[in-house]
Amino acid sequence: MGQTADLAPADKKLYALRDVTATVDNMSLIASSIMSKKIAAGSDAIVLDVKTGSGAFMKEEQDARALAEEMVKIGKNAGRKTIAVISDMDQPLGYAVGNALEVKEAIDTLMGKGPADFVKLCLALGSQMLIAGGKAAHMAEAENMLKNVIQDGSALKKMAAFVEAQGGDSTAVYSPNLLPKAEIVYPIAAAKSGYVSRILCDEVGICSLILGGGRETKDSKIDLSVGIVLCKKVGDYVKKGEPLALIHANDMERAKEAERRYMSACTIAETQPESGQFIKDVIY
C-alpha cells in the first residue's frame, strides 16, 4: 500500500528526502517506510513476505534476512505480533505475469488448481497468519484449515466478497474467462534443447512492461490483458522449438521486443540445476 494524507503522511515526505539524499537503499529507512503503513493501518498481527533473488528488492539473501529482522523488531516494539517469511524470487512466482493473467491464476489457486510454488507460499503465509491471529495452534492445523476452505469453495466466495466490498463486479471470480484477453498469443520457442537453468525475474517484469502491462510514465495507461505465461520454469527440460513461454499481446511489434528480452533473460544448460530452498526462513 502507499501512504495517503490520512495513512502515514510523513512517509511521503521522508521518501522524497531519501530520493535527494541518496538514502533510498538505507535498510533502516526501508524498514520504517514499510512498517509505518502497516502499523498505522491498525493491524494487531503482521505477516511479512520478504523476497530475495533476481526479482526482489533485496537480491542477496543476507540483505533480505537483515531487512526481515529489522521489520520484525519494529513491529514488536510497536506491540504488534510480527512474523517475516523469507521466500525465493529468483524466478517468477507461479506461471503468470500480467494483470488479468495473474488474477486468473489467483482464482485457479482458490479453486484448488494453483501452481505448486504459489500454493506453497500461500499456505506458508496463511498458516502464520492463522497462528498469529489465534485461530490455529500450529502449522499443520493451520495448513489443514486453509486447504479445507479451498476445497469447500469458501475461499473463492471470500474473494468475491472482497471484490464486491470494493465496488467491483464479482462475476469474473466465478467465470474468469470474462477477464480481459489479449488479441495475440505468441509462443517464445526455445533456441536449443536442455534444462532451464535461470530466469531473470526482474527482466520478465520488464517484458510485461514492454507489452503495456505496467506504467512507463505516471500517465501511462495499463493494458490489463497483456503479459507472459511461462511454459517452463527453472529445472524443467525443454526441447528445441518447444515454447518456453506464451506472450499475450495486442501489438506484434511489442510482442517481438518482449520475446527478444525474454530470450536473453532465460538460460538453457545441458545439466539440470540444483533446486534451491523456496521458503528460506521464518523470522519471529
C-alpha distance (Angstrom), angle and dihedral (degrees) to the residues before:
residue distance angle dihedral
M1 . . .
G2 3.74 . .
Q3 3.77 128.0 .
T4 3.81 119.2 -100.0
A5 3.81 136.6 -172.9
D6 3.81 87.3 -86.0
L7 3.82 101.5 34.4
A8 3.84 117.8 63.8
P9 3.85 93.1 -36.4
A10 3.83 92.0 177.0
D11 3.82 89.0 63.5
K12 3.83 91.4 71.6
K13 3.80 91.8 52.6
L14 3.81 92.1 46.0
Y15 3.80 91.0 49.7
A16 3.81 91.0 51.7
L17 3.81 88.6 52.1
R18 3.82 91.3 48.7
D19 3.79 89.2 53.1
V20 3.81 93.8 56.9
T21 3.81 96.1 37.5
A22 3.84 95.6 50.9
T23 3.82 91.7 -118.9
V24 3.84 98.6 119.9
D25 3.83 88.7 113.2
N26 3.82 95.1 49.3
M27 3.82 106.2 127.8
S28 3.82 96.8 -144.7
L29 3.81 92.7 48.2
I30 3.83 91.6 48.7
A31 3.81 90.6 50.4
S32 3.82 93.9 47.0
S33 3.82 91.9 47.1
I34 3.81 92.6 52.7
M35 3.80 95.9 42.2
S36 3.83 97.0 43.3
K37 3.81 91.5 67.7
K38 3.80 94.7 44.5
I39 3.79 93.3 49.0
A40 3.83 92.6 43.7
A41 3.83 89.6 52.3
G42 3.82 87.7 64.4
S43 3.80 101.8 -116.5
D44 3.82 115.1 166.1
A45 3.80 91.9 -162.1
I46 3.80 127.1 29.2
V47 3.82 126.9 -165.3
L48 3.80 113.4 -170.0
D49 3.81 125.5 -160.3
V50 3.81 103.8 -151.4
K51 3.81 111.8 -168.7
T52 3.79 128.2 -150.9
G53 3.81 129.6 -173.9
S54 3.80 139.7 52.4
G55 3.81 93.7 -37.3
A56 3.79 95.5 45.9
F57 3.78 133.0 88.4
M58 3.81 86.6 -126.5
K59 3.80 103.7 53.6
E60 3.83 94.8 -179.0
E61 3.80 121.3 64.4
Q62 3.82 92.7 -135.6
D63 3.82 90.2 57.3
A64 3.82 91.6 48.0
R65 3.80 89.4 50.4
A66 3.81 91.9 49.7
L67 3.82 90.9 50.1
A68 3.82 91.4 47.4
E69 3.81 91.9 51.1
E70 3.81 91.5 48.2
M71 3.82 93.1 50.7
V72 3.82 93.4 46.0
K73 3.81 89.0 51.1
I74 3.84 91.5 51.1
G75 3.81 91.4 48.6
K76 3.79 93.6 49.3
N77 3.82 91.9 47.2
A78 3.83 87.6 54.3
G79 3.81 90.3 52.7
R80 3.82 96.5 -106.3
K81 3.81 127.1 131.4
T82 3.80 100.1 -116.7
I83 3.80 129.0 -174.6
A84 3.82 128.3 173.1
V85 3.81 123.1 -157.8
I86 3.81 113.6 -161.0
S87 3.81 109.1 -149.1
D88 3.80 136.8 176.8
M89 3.81 121.2 -97.5
D90 3.80 99.5 168.2
Q91 3.80 89.4 119.5
P92 3.81 132.5 18.4
L93 3.79 114.8 -67.4
G94 3.80 109.3 -116.0
Y95 3.82 115.8 -15.0
A96 3.80 105.7 -75.4
V97 3.82 127.0 85.2
G98 3.81 115.6 -179.8
N99 3.78 138.0 58.6
A100 3.83 107.7 -85.0
L101 3.81 91.0 26.2
E102 3.81 91.3 57.4
V103 3.80 92.4 45.0
K104 3.82 88.9 53.4
E105 3.81 89.9 50.1
A106 3.82 90.0 50.8
I107 3.81 89.9 51.0
D108 3.83 90.3 48.4
T109 3.81 88.6 51.9
L110 3.81 92.0 52.8
M111 3.81 87.2 49.9
G112 3.82 89.2 56.2
K113 3.82 95.4 -104.5
G114 3.80 101.1 100.4
P115 3.83 128.2 135.4
A116 3.82 112.9 -88.1
D117 3.82 97.1 -117.0
F118 3.81 94.1 46.5
V119 3.82 91.7 47.8
K120 3.82 90.1 48.8
L121 3.80 91.5 53.3
C122 3.82 93.8 45.5
L123 3.81 90.7 51.2
A124 3.82 92.2 46.7
L125 3.83 94.5 49.6
G126 3.81 94.8 38.2
S127 3.81 92.3 49.4
Q128 3.80 91.6 52.2
M129 3.82 89.2 50.1
L130 3.81 92.8 51.1
I131 3.80 91.1 50.4
A132 3.83 92.4 45.7
G133 3.82 89.1 49.5
G134 3.80 92.1 50.8
K135 3.81 93.9 -115.7
A136 3.83 95.1 116.9
A137 3.79 133.9 29.0
H138 3.81 99.1 -146.9
M139 3.83 143.5 4.2
A140 3.82 97.2 -93.7
E141 3.82 92.5 53.2
A142 3.82 91.8 45.0
E143 3.81 92.9 48.6
N144 3.83 91.5 51.0
M145 3.81 90.2 50.8
L146 3.82 90.3 52.9
K147 3.80 93.4 46.8
N148 3.82 90.4 49.8
V149 3.83 94.3 54.2
I150 3.81 89.5 50.2
Q151 3.81 91.7 49.6
D152 3.82 95.9 46.8
G153 3.83 93.0 46.9
S154 3.81 96.6 -118.9
A155 3.84 92.3 116.3
L156 3.81 90.1 58.9
K157 3.83 90.5 46.6
K158 3.80 88.9 53.0
M159 3.81 90.5 53.8
A160 3.81 89.1 52.2
A161 3.81 89.1 50.1
F162 3.84 90.1 52.1
V163 3.81 90.6 52.2
E164 3.81 92.6 48.3
A165 3.83 92.4 46.5
Q166 3.81 88.2 58.4
G167 3.80 93.2 50.2
G168 3.82 95.9 -100.1
D169 3.81 132.5 133.9
S170 3.81 108.9 -104.5
T171 3.83 94.5 -165.7
A172 3.82 91.4 99.3
V173 3.82 90.7 57.0
Y174 3.81 88.0 69.4
S175 3.83 94.8 31.3
P176 3.85 106.4 35.9
N177 3.83 90.3 173.9
L178 3.84 84.7 78.2
L179 3.82 90.4 68.0
P180 3.84 116.5 104.1
K181 3.82 113.7 -75.6
A182 3.80 129.0 -157.4
E183 3.82 119.4 -124.4
I184 3.82 94.5 -133.2
V185 3.81 127.3 53.1
Y186 3.78 105.8 -174.3
P187 3.84 124.3 -177.7
I188 3.82 121.6 -136.6
A189 3.81 103.3 -143.1
A190 3.82 121.5 -148.0
A191 3.81 112.1 -110.8
K192 3.82 91.5 -146.6
S193 3.79 142.1 3.8
G194 3.79 121.6 -93.6
Y195 3.78 144.6 83.7
V196 3.79 122.5 -46.0
S197 3.79 100.0 -117.9
R198 3.80 101.0 172.1
I199 3.81 141.0 14.1
L200 3.80 114.6 -174.8
C201 3.78 100.3 -136.8
D202 3.81 98.1 -160.7
E203 3.82 89.9 52.3
V204 3.81 90.7 54.1
G205 3.80 87.4 54.5
I206 3.81 89.1 53.8
C207 3.83 88.8 51.4
S208 3.81 88.6 57.6
L209 3.82 89.4 47.6
I210 3.83 90.6 52.3
L211 3.81 89.2 53.3
G212 3.81 90.3 53.5
G213 3.80 98.4 -99.6
G214 3.81 93.8 125.1
R215 3.80 140.9 29.4
E216 3.81 118.9 -85.3
T217 3.81 88.8 -179.0
K218 3.80 133.5 14.2
D219 3.83 90.4 -99.3
S220 3.83 97.0 46.3
K221 3.80 115.4 124.6
I222 3.81 113.5 -129.7
D223 3.82 118.3 -130.8
L224 3.80 102.7 -142.1
S225 3.82 94.2 -164.7
V226 3.82 101.2 59.0
G227 3.79 132.3 85.5
I228 3.78 143.7 92.4
V229 3.79 132.5 -71.5
L230 3.79 113.5 -159.8
C231 3.80 118.2 -134.3
K232 3.81 94.9 -176.1
K233 3.80 129.7 34.3
V234 3.81 132.5 -168.5
G235 3.80 109.8 -57.4
D236 3.83 95.1 23.6
Y237 3.80 121.1 122.1
V238 3.79 117.5 -125.1
K239 3.81 129.8 -172.0
K240 3.80 121.2 -138.9
G241 3.82 108.4 -86.5
E242 3.80 94.3 19.5
P243 3.81 115.4 123.3
L244 3.81 116.1 -95.6
A245 3.80 89.6 -173.3
L246 3.79 142.8 -15.7
I247 3.79 119.5 -117.6
H248 3.81 115.8 -146.1
A249 3.81 106.8 -157.1
N250 3.80 144.8 153.5
D251 3.79 95.1 -155.1
M252 3.82 123.9 52.9
E253 3.80 94.1 -152.9
R254 3.77 91.1 55.6
A255 3.81 89.8 45.3
K256 3.83 90.9 55.2
E257 3.81 91.5 48.0
A258 3.83 91.1 49.4
E259 3.82 89.3 48.2
R260 3.83 91.4 55.5
R261 3.79 91.2 48.0
Y262 3.80 93.1 47.8
M263 3.80 92.7 48.9
S264 3.81 90.6 55.4
A265 3.83 90.6 47.0
C266 3.81 93.3 53.0
T267 3.84 121.8 72.9
I268 3.81 122.6 -162.1
A269 3.83 117.7 -162.0
E270 3.80 136.4 -178.3
T271 3.80 94.6 -120.7
Q272 3.78 128.3 55.5
P273 3.82 112.1 -109.3
E274 3.79 121.1 -124.2
S275 3.78 112.3 -100.3
G276 3.81 112.6 -116.8
Q277 3.78 127.1 -144.9
F278 3.79 111.0 -81.6
I279 3.83 98.7 -161.0
K280 3.79 100.6 43.6
D281 3.80 99.9 -175.0
V282 3.79 145.9 -36.7
I283 3.82 119.1 -124.5
Y284 3.83 117.9 -155.7
